[in-house]
Structures are given as C-alpha cells and as structure tokens.
Amino acid sequence: MKIVVRVELITDWGDTNTVEVGRIDRPSQTLDSGSVGLSLADGKQLLHSLQQAVIPAQTDEICALRRICRRCHRWTGVKGLPESQSRYRLWYRQLSQPTPRILRLRAALVFGNSVLPAMADHAGARYAGVVSPPGETRSADVVSTSGRDDAEFLPVGDKINHVTIRNRTLRVGARIDTIELPSIQPRSPTTEWTLAIDGGFVRGRGKTEIRSFEILTGRLAAPGGKPRVFACVRSELPDVAERLTSLVQTHSGTSHPRLSVITDGANGIQSIYRQLPFTATPILDWFHISMRVRHLEQIVKGLLPRSETEKYTKKALCTYANRLRWCFWHANAAKTEQRMQQTLLLCRIVVAQTARFTRSLEQLDYRVGELLAYLKSNSGSTIAYGKHYREHRPISTAMAESAVNQVINVRMCKHQHMRWTPRGAHLLAQVRCAGINGDLAAKLAAYRARIDEVPEDVARFLEFMQRAEEAKPHAF
C-alpha cells in the first residue's frame, strides 16, 4: 500500500495550487498489526513537509499585501534579492524562509523594511511570561527537549538559548509598556468601576543595589465584565497616578468614571486616589480591619484574671472588643471611637495584681493605639461594609491579592531563587499582565501600527510638497 498526502492551497483571490507533502510506503509483505496507522516519525515528517508547503505560500501572500503603500496605494518595489531569512521556531522544528525587503516612501526618503514581523518575539515572550524565569535555563529546556528521554513531548531541532528568551521578553515588555487598548464591550457612563490595588516585594539584584523593591499590582473590574490585571514598579514610572488614570479612562470610555479604589492602607497606596484627575471613592480593606480587631479579641480572651478587679476588667474588655467589629461593619464611627477609648482607659487605670495580666494589658494598649493610628492615617476610607456586602459590591482587596499571586509571587518569588532589577521586573510584569488579560498579540499589533504611522509634521510637509508639485507647469 502507498499513501500519498497532498494539500490544496486556495488564496482569497481564487488561485489554487496542489502540493504533495508526503508519500508513505506500506508493502503488504511487511504489513502487520503493529504497523497499522502512522508512526510518530511519519507524523513529524508530514507536519514538517506541510509547514514547508504552507509557510512559503503565506509568505508570498503577506509580501503581496505589504507591497501596497498604505498612503498612496501604489505598488512598491523590492530592494535587491530576497537574501534575508526569517526563522520560525515551531514546536517540532526550526524553518527558514527567504523574505524580501520592501521599499517604502516616507518624507521623500526611501527605507528598506523587512516584510514579515518578528513573530518569535511574541511567542517567546508569551511563553517566558507564563512558564519560568527568563534568567534560568529551564524554559529553554522545556521548549527544546530533543536528545533527551522526553523528546517526544516537544521535539524541536535546535536548543533555544535562555538569554534569547529573556531578551525577547524584555523587548516585548518595553514595546507594550505604554499601550492601553480600549474595551471591546461598550460601557455606560453610570457603570461603577472598582480598582483594587496591592503590592508585592521582590528581591533586588546584587548587594550594592536595593535589596528589595515593591511592585504595585491589582485589578480593574466592573459588573458583568472581565477584570483587567495591571502591574508596575514605581521607580520605573514618572507618575503612577497617570498610568492608572489612562487605564481607567481607556476601559471605562469616559473621562470622569464612577470609581472606587480599594487598598489595605499601607505603604502610601491609599494616597494614590487623591492624585487622580477625577473623583474616586476610597475604601479601606475590610479584611485588614477585621484581622486587627481579631487580634484584640484574642488578647482579651487570653487574659488570666486572679482577683475580682481583674475578673471585672476582663468582662468589661470582652464586652468592648466583641462589639467593636459590629461598629466597623455598620460604619458607626461614634461607637467605634467610644469602645476603643474605653478600652484604652481600662488598660491604663487598672492596677493588676499579677505580672502576666499587666503584660497583657500593656500589649492590648499598644494594639489599640496602633489600630487608632491606622484608622487616622486612612481617615475617610471606612464605609458601611454591611450595606456594600448586601448590595454585592466589593469590600476587600481579594482580587488584588490574587493578582499579586498571579503576577508576582508565582513568577518571581515562590520557589524562584532569583534577583531582579526594577526595570527587568517592570517589563516582565507587563508581559505577564498582557498574557493574563489575553491581549498580548493585540498590543503588539497596536505597537506595529503606531510605528508605521507618519508623524503629523511629516504628513504636513509631504502635503505641502505635493501641492507645490501640482502647481508646477508641466511640459508636454
């Protein structure tokens, strides 16, 4: 038996071409139950031949389309012979295809630009942003496993250098750093948006540089829509508020959206909302308040009274501590202040008879004062958490915490014994967020469209030159 595999290529304008991609011989003398079907080697060879037939056809089609000038719609020429090679790293083999360089007219100058985009940057950056650190060789080993026992998994031809993956990842991060794509789904101006912000720390590189630095990350969400993940390093941006403003305005579709900013109130994150050019409602994370109250409850519960005075003190402190959470939940600021002041008063006027009870009262006094300072530094950020919860509105930074785990911890901290520069961590975070949001390819396309645009001053100059050329008398 002979098996002949042919592929038929049909272009959008009706041209048809049939190419034979494989021929497999199965003589009847050697045919048995063990040789039924295609072997793995046959499948690899067929896929390789199929790519060798498809890639040249696609390359020619892209070249034909790119040779049409976007400004004047004229058919442009080709610079010399197609001696340059575009290399495609596929899952099973690396292929090379000659690509011509097209002449383009820009500001009365002729530039030779490669026709095909660097698709390897997109694939390598996306893989490195999802799997393992680009500074280690593990991602390259996973992609290229030929010559090992598990070469059946992703059998490629050559081993990919981890330095190449790292450089391409950071280059893609630099390209998409300032690009924000508008939301596909239209939003109403009355839509309530929630911006949850949190931070995670990564280790700096080298003893002479900063030992650790913070990466701000979080999510922007609206009812009925997919949350958007963002991340940045403060030292790598001139203005963090400007970046968040662009993010919110681009996806909300309005310059003055209805926005709530949820933070844990630490490291100056809460002050970011004051720098936004529109009004934003600050919300202090309920979980952090609840845990601080829980700490007070545990201290009071662990009191061991010996005398009647100590027993009365513990009973009164239990009453104040148990009602404190209710006051926060219903935004009763007056009762909250009263309960904490009464707790402080008891801790300072009661004379305990045992040293252990005295130490517990001192610890409780310190923790209550710390809670008061925490609330004072984030004044105006506490809300009626119970009402928001019943209305199914966010009251905590849970979605920001998950973003920290997705963008930072899994990729840079947990079981990743690496050190980072602020610039490298910032660019990798951009690739990571684009991969999670699913718009990495769209951002790269927007970047290529941006660099293909003619600057406004150049366009005016070309228009002036065209009018001057039309005004000249023509000799017949």
N, C-alpha and C positions, 0 to 999 in steps of 0.2 A: 504494500500500500504506500502511495505517495500522497503527502498532504502539502498543498500549495496554498499559502496565505497571501492574499492581495488586498490592498487598501485603495479606496477610491477617494480622491481629493476633489472637492467641488468648491470653487470660490463663490463669493457673493455675486459676482457678475457672470456666472454661468460656465466658466471654464472647468473642464473635467480632465483629470489625469489619474491613471491607474498605475500603481507601483506594486511590484512584487516584493514583499517584505520577508518572506521565509519559505523554505522548502524542506520538509521533513520526510525522511525515508523510513518506512517500517516494512522490511521484507517479510514475507509470510514465513520464511524459514526460521526467523528469529522472534516471531511474534508469540508471546505467551501472556499469562495473566499478570505477570509482573511488569510488563512493558506497555500496558494499556494506558492511554492518555499521554499527556505531555509531561516530561520531566522538568525539574527545576531549571536545568541548564537550557532546555528548549525554550522555556518561558522567558528566561533572561535574554536569550538571543533574539527572540521575537520582539520583545519590548525595545531592545537596542536598535533593531532594524526599523521598527515603527517610528522611533524618535528620529532616526536618520532620515526618514522619509518626510516626517511631519515638520521638523524644525526648518529645513530649507524652504519649504513651501510657505510657512508662516513668516519667515524672514523676508522673503521676496514680497509678500503681501504688505508687510509693515513698511518696507522700503518704498514700495509704490505709493502708499498713502502719505508717507512723510515727505516725499519729493514734491508735494503740492504746497506752495508757500501759503502760510496762514494769513498773510497780509494782502498780497496781490493775486493769490490763487493762480500763479504761474507755475509751470513745470520747471523745477530747478535741475541743475546738472549734478554730476558726481565728480568728486575730487579724486582723480587717478584711479588706480586699480584697487579692488577690494582686498587689500593685503592684510588689514587688521582682522583679528579673530576675536569673536565673542565666545567666552567659555561658559557652558551651562553645567553646573554641578547638579546632577539628578540623583535620585535615591539609589540608583544602581550603577551609574557610570557617568563619566565626565565626557561631554561632547564639545567640539569646537566648530564654529560656523563663520565663514568669511562675511564681513559686514562692510559695506561701502561707507564713505563719509560724504555727506550731502552738503552742497554749497548753499548758504543762506545769506540773504541781503539784509544787513542791519546798519542803519546810519551810514549808507554809502560805502560800507566795508564788507568784505567777504570773509566769513569764518567757516572753517570745516568742522562740523559737529558729527559725532557718531550717531548713527540712526537708532540703534537699539538701546533702551535704558538698561541700567545696571541692575538686573533682576536678582543677582546674587546678593546684593546688599539687603534687599527686602527679605529674602528667605533666610539668610544667615542671621540678620538682626532679630527676626521674629523667633527663630529657634533659640538663639542665645538669650533672649529676654524671657523665655519660658522655662528652659531646662536648667542649665548650670552656669556658674560664673564664667564670664569670658576670659578671666585671668587663669583659669585652670584648663587642663588638657582633657577633662572628662567629656565636655560637649563635643570636642572633635573626635574623641574615641567612640562616642555613641553614634555619630553620623557616619564615621568610616570604620567599619569593623571587618574589612577584608583581611585575610591572613590569620584570623582567629577562629576559635571553635564556633562562635555565634555569627559567622559571616553570612549565614542565611537570612539574618534579620534585615540588615540594610546593606547589601553588597555593592559597594561603590568601588571605583577604580583606585583613586589616589587618596591618601590621607589628608584631611583638611587641617591646616595649622590653626592652633587656638589663637595665635596672635592675629591672624586674618579675621577670625570671627569677632574678636574684641574690637579691632579697628573698624570693621564694618558696622558693628552695633553702635559704637560711639558716633560714627559719622552719620548714621541714620538718626540717632537721637538729636544731633546738632541740627539736622535738616527740619525735623518736625517740632523742634522746641517751641517755636513761636506761632505755630499753626493751630487754629481752632476752627473746627468745621461746624456749621450751624446744624441744628437738629432737623432731622427729616420730618418728624411729626410736628405739625403746627400747634402752637400753644396759645391759649387765651391770655390776655394781659392780666387777668384776675387769678391766674394759676399761682398757688402758693408753693414756693420753692424752699428746699431745706439744704443748707450747706453745713455738713459735719466735718470738722477739722480736728486732726490729732497729729501727733509727732512720734517719730521713732528715731533712735540713735544708732549709728553705725560707727565702727572703729576707723579712725584715720590711718593713713599710711605713713610709716616712719616715725622715729622718736622725736625728730626735730619739728615735725608738723603737729597740727592739732590732734589730740588723742582720740576724740570722738566729736561728731557733729550731728545735727538734727536734720531730718528730712520731714517736711510737712506733707501730709497726705490726707485724703478724705474722699468724700463722695458728694456730688450734687444730685439731688433727687427731686422728683415731682410726682404727684399721684398719677398712677397709671402708666408711668414711663420707666425706662431702664436707667438706673443710676449711672452717673459718669464718674470715673475714678480720675483723680489728679494727684500729682506729687511734684515737689520742687525742693531744692536746697536754698535756704535764704541768702546765703552769701553769693550764690550764682545769679541772683536776680536783682536788678536795681530797685524794684518795688514789687513786693509780694501782693499788695493790695491791687495793683494794676493788673497783675496776672489773673487774680480771682475775679476782678471786675470784667475782664474780657471773657472769661469762662462763663460767668453767669449771664451777661448780656447776650452773648452769642447763642447760647442754648435756649434762653427764655424768649428771645426775639424782641425784647423791649429794653429801653434804656433805664427804666425805673421799675424793676420787678418787685414782687412781694416776696421778700426773702427773710428766712430765719437762719441764724448762724448758731450752731450748737458746738460748744467746746467744753473741755474739762477745766478751763480757767487757769491753766498752768503755763509757765514759760512765755508769758506775754501773748499767747494766741488770742485771748479774748479781746485784746485791743485792736485786732485786725478789722473788725466790723466798723470801727469808728473812722477808718481811713477810706471806706468805700464811698463813691460819689452819690450813692442813693441810700435811702433809709433802710436799715436792716434791724431786725429784732434779735437781740442776743438772748441765748438760752444756756443756762448752766446745766451741765450734765447731771441728770438725776442719780445715776449710779454712784458718782463720786460723793454726792451729798449723803446718799443712803449708807455708803460704806463708812463715812466718818461718823455718822450717828450710830451705826452698828458698833464701832469701836468704843464709843461712850457707854453703850448698853453693856458691853462685855466687861468693861472696867467696873461698872456699878454692880453687875451680877457677881463679880468675883470678890466683892468686899466680904470680909470675915469679921463681923462685929462680936465684941465680947461684953461690953457694958450696955446699959439701957440707952445711953446717949448715942452710942454707935449704932444700935439697932434702929433707933428713931431716924438717925441720919440716913442710913441705907434705905429705909422705907420711903423717906421723902425724895431721895435721889432717884429711886426706881420710878416714882410717880412722874418726876420731871423728865427723865430720859425716855420712858415709854410713850409719852405724849409728844415728844419732840418731832418724831417722824411724821405724825399726823399734821402738825403745824406746817411743816415744809410741803407736804403733799397737797394741802389745800391753800397754800400761799397766805397763811395767817402770820404776817410779819410781826405784829404786835405780840402775839402769844409766843412766837419763836424767841424774840428778844427777851421776854419776861422769863421763860423757862431757863434759858442759858444764864441770865443774870442771877436767878435764884440758885442755880447750881454752883456758880462761882462763889456766891455769898456763903453757902453752906461749907464749901471746901475750905474757906479762909477763916471762918469764925469757930468752927467745931474743933475742940481740943480732944484728940483721940488718946486713948489710954494704951494702945499698942503701937509699936513702930511700924508694923505691916499695914495697919489701917491708915496710918499717917502717910506712908509712901503711896498708897492707892489714891488718897485724896489729892496729893500733890500731882500725881500723874493725871488724874481726872481734871484738875485745874489747868494743867498745861494743854491738854487736848481740847478742852472747851475754848480756851483762849486762841488756840490755833484755828479752830472752826470759825470763831468770830472774825479773825483776821482774814481767813479765806473768803468769807461772805462779804467782808468790807472791800476787799480788793476786786471782787466781782459784783459790786452793788448794781442793782437794776437788772440782773440776769436771771433771777429766780422768778418762776411763773407758777400758775396753778397747774401743777403736774397732773393732778387727778382729772381735771377738765380736759386737758390735752390728750390724756390717755384714753378717755372715753370717746373722744372725737377721732380716734385713730391717727393722731398726729405724733410725730417723733418727739421724744423727750430725753433721749440719751444719744451718746456717740457710738452706738453699737456698730453702725455701718462704717464709721470711720475706723474703729478698731479692727474690723475685718479687712479694710483697705490697707492698714498698716501691716497686717499679717500677709496679705497677698503681695503687696508691692515691695515691702522692706524685709520683713522677718524671714520669709521662706526663701527669698532670693539673695539676701545679703548677710543675715545674722544667724539664723538657726542652722547649726551644723555646717556653716560656711566659714571656715577659718581664713578669712580674707581681711585685708585692709584696703580702704578706698580713699581716693581723693575726692573732694567735694564736686569737682567738675565731672569726673567719671561717674559718680553715684547719681548726679543730677541727670546726665544724659541717659544712663541706663534706666532710670526711673521713667523717663519719657517714653522709651521703647516699651517698657513693661506696662505702663498705663494704656498706651495705644493698642498693645496686644490684648489686654483685658477688655477694653472697650470695643475691640473689633474694627477699628478704623485705621490700622497701620497703613494698608495699601492706599486708602483714600487720602491720607495725609501726604504720602509720598507723591501721589498724583498731583495734589494741590501744590506741592513744592516744585515739581517739574513745570506745571503750568505757570507758576509765579516767575520762574527764571526765564521762561520763554516770552513773557510779556515785554513789550517795548516800553521803556520809560517815557513818561509824559513829555519831558523836554525833547527827547529824541524824536518822538512822534510829531511834535510841532515843527521841529527842524526839517523832517522829511516832507511834511505837508507844505512848508514854505518853499523847499527846493522843487517840489512837484509843480506848484503854481508858477514858479519862476521859469521852469522848463516849458510849461504850456504857453507862457506869454511870449516866448521867443519866436521870431518869424522862421518858418520852415521853408527851405529851398526845395523846389520840385524840379 
